[in-house]
Amino acid sequence: MKYLTSLLLTSATACCGLALMGGSAAAAPTCEDGPIQLGSVSTITGPVDFSDGPSGAKAVFDQLNAAGGINGCTIEYTMADDKGDPQVAAQAARDLIDNRNVVALGGGASLLECAVNAGTYKRNDVLSVQGVGVDPMCFNAPTIAPVNVGPYTLTTAMLDYASNELKNEKLCAFFIILGGTQEAYAQAVKRWEAMSGKTIHLVDMTLPLQGDLTPYLIKARDSGCDAVLTNQVEPGVVQMINTADAQKIEGIDWIFLASGYTEGVAKALPDTRQPVYLGTEWEPYTEVNAANGDWMAVMEKAGLAKTAFSQGGYLAAKVLVDTISSIDGPVTRETIKAKLTEGKPMKYSIAGSDYVFGDAAKHAPMQATKVMQLSGGKWVPRTTDWYVLPPVE
Amino acid sequence: MNSLLASAVAGLSAGGAYAILGVCAVFTYRLVAVVNFTGAAIGAAGTFVMVTLYESGYPLAIGVPAGIAAGALVATWIGIVMTTWFAGASASTKAAVTAALLVGIIAVGLRLTGGQHPHSFPELVTGSAFRFAGVEVTRASLLTLAIAVVFTLVTEQFLARTRTGLQLRALSLRPMAAELIGIRVRLLALCVWAVVGAVTSFALMVIAPLRSPDFMSLSLLVVPALAAALIGAFTSFRAALIGGLMIGIIEGVASGLDTFSQYRGAIPFLVILAVLLWSQRGARWDEAR
């Protein structure tokens, strides 16, 4: 009997990663009021479709429920759509909190949800394990801790990479500024300058979302940039590299953030000779390896496409499942908050940093990226190691 | 100074695009009396039909004509909507209808073309023609300009010298009277729409590889295009042509100047404002006197 119990415990820890939580293995979460309610607010319809994020989270919960739940407790997961509209985002969050009585949020991927709802989460004492945080508030609120690195930390990391590993001297950065992101990108550049003791050669915050990029590329070339970092999204990456080719620009490393990391971008640029690099949020999703193994298995079982966004949803769901599993007693907003704010590091193979929520006033736990290079219409990992930034002071 | 020249030349490729779309906007307004907000979206639809065929392995010799035909078809469809329900409506109502159609077309287009996911646009004309002030002037931007110039000249001659041209002018000035004297108003109007659709589709196919390759960005090219048309007061093809080029060049210069570059997006609006003030100056001064 004793053998059987320990066997069960071992398998439980193995499957749910309880050991990594450092929590007591005998924890037994209970749910007297029915299934545990979780939810997320994501941009699903509207200007972009980030539904892969929450769908990835849902796949984790569905498969957990099918296997009997956590200590018999199943999870009911509500995916709300903010349509890229702040008002809808606010309503969606209130609906999840007041009507659905969610105990926590997680796995959401939205353009603006953090900025709109951080205050609501604070007032209602509910925490959010954001799947893909985009707006600066995702990384600057006490109630939100995303599982992704985010564009700002990635900016710092990629500048550092360009300077240290690609040996570029004159680094230039061109940013598209949407909403209140200017300050966050400026901070990201400053952080790199403080870290490296170097100064950036040129910063241009006026890159247009739509429009011709030729004048900007000419400016970069004529200013003598060795590397150009931008926060372009998918179509912009393609446009930029095509324009660089049309202008026969040579000798500039083009550096992008995770927003350019899709197979569509790689396929649209099969013949370019420009050196193109970018930093990923997690283990590169295009690679089949052990680190991606569990995520891939979950996605395949759910019949979902394997995208970077689904990694975010998956990882956030894992964090929530492991947090709930470590609770001894009823699963409520309070108990989840207590567990998350303990700030114990949680380790997952698809991320380069340990995930920590903790009780700080703002959170950006993920500080590691893997660098990919475009080669023959494919993204190829440049290194197998994580490129990790030193902790923020 | 040299860098300013480089920025100006760099603005040429955008200018060519604005010019052809601006000329098409004047064309639509003069002949069917519609301020057409869907101009670029029609072209985007045709372009994406071409890209879809190209991506599924068809050669360009099939893809390009099919795309042009698709653009003409979408434009004809909009023409049918306009002539069936809004033939007698005021110009502002018609403009509002096309603005509403634009929103609809973008929404549907984004869904059908996979949202922001980029497509691999084949370059119909590759390479650069020459290098000027350190900037490669691409064959594509020269071709766009050429299309704009040829379209302007041909249309002017056609309207001035042919019988159909005369009928078209009658149609736009007094549609009711034209109908009464036996001109086949509806057929002519639909032909105008089809021509606009075909021309913008081809122009956008040439422009697209160097623009942000998604449906919305291409559709929104209509904003600077309408500014260009306004410079021609929606009547002069040549003024719209030059206006489009000027907007492109001013945008290029502005992005080379740090102080101005963040207001670059506002340039079409500033141009519209300046033109309105200038064109209304007579009325204002007369009143003051």
Contacts between the chains, C-beta under 8 A, distances in Angstrom:
chain1	res1	chain2	res2	distance
A	47	B	116	7.8
A	47	B	216	8.0
A	48	B	115	6.3
A	48	B	116	5.8
A	49	B	115	5.3
A	204	B	258	7.7
A	204	B	261	7.2
A	205	B	262	7.1
A	206	B	255	7.0
A	206	B	261	4.2
A	206	B	262	4.3
A	206	B	264	6.5
A	208	B	264	6.3
A	208	B	265	5.9
A	209	B	212	7.9
A	209	B	217	7.9
A	210	B	211	8.0
A	210	B	212	5.8
A	210	B	216	7.9
A	210	B	217	4.4
A	210	B	220	5.7
A	211	B	14	6.8
A	211	B	212	8.0
A	211	B	251	7.2
A	211	B	264	7.5
A	211	B	265	7.3
A	212	B	10	7.7
A	212	B	11	7.2
A	212	B	13	5.9
A	212	B	14	3.7
A	212	B	17	7.9
A	212	B	210	7.2
A	212	B	211	7.1
A	212	B	248	7.5
A	212	B	251	7.4
A	212	B	252	7.6
A	214	B	10	4.1
A	214	B	11	7.5
A	214	B	13	5.7
A	214	B	14	7.4
A	214	B	135	7.2
A	214	B	210	7.6
A	214	B	252	7.3
A	215	B	7	4.9
A	215	B	10	4.1
A	215	B	11	6.1
A	215	B	251	7.5
A	215	B	252	4.6
A	215	B	255	4.1
A	215	B	256	5.8
A	216	B	255	6.0
A	217	B	10	8.0
A	218	B	6	5.3
A	218	B	7	6.6
A	218	B	10	4.9
A	218	B	134	7.2
A	218	B	135	5.8
A	218	B	256	7.7
A	219	B	3	7.8
A	219	B	7	7.4
A	219	B	255	7.1
A	219	B	256	6.1
A	222	B	3	5.9
A	222	B	6	6.7
A	222	B	134	7.1
A	233	B	116	6.2
A	234	B	116	5.5
A	234	B	117	6.0
A	234	B	118	5.0
A	234	B	214	7.9
A	235	B	116	5.9
A	235	B	117	7.8
A	235	B	118	4.5
A	235	B	212	4.4
A	235	B	213	5.0
A	235	B	214	4.3
A	235	B	217	6.7
A	236	B	212	5.6
A	237	B	118	7.5
A	238	B	118	4.3
A	238	B	212	7.8
A	238	B	213	5.6
A	239	B	210	6.8
A	239	B	211	6.2
A	239	B	212	4.7
A	239	B	213	6.5
A	242	B	209	5.8
A	242	B	210	5.7
A	243	B	210	5.7
A	246	B	128	6.6
A	246	B	136	6.2
A	246	B	138	5.2
A	246	B	140	8.0
A	246	B	210	6.0
A	247	B	135	6.9
A	247	B	136	4.9
A	248	B	128	7.1
A	248	B	136	5.7
A	262	B	117	6.8
A	264	B	114	7.7
A	264	B	117	4.4
A	264	B	118	5.2
A	264	B	119	7.6
A	265	B	118	5.9
A	267	B	120	6.0
A	268	B	118	4.7
A	268	B	119	6.5
A	268	B	120	4.2
A	268	B	121	7.7
A	268	B	213	7.0
A	269	B	120	8.0
A	270	B	120	7.4
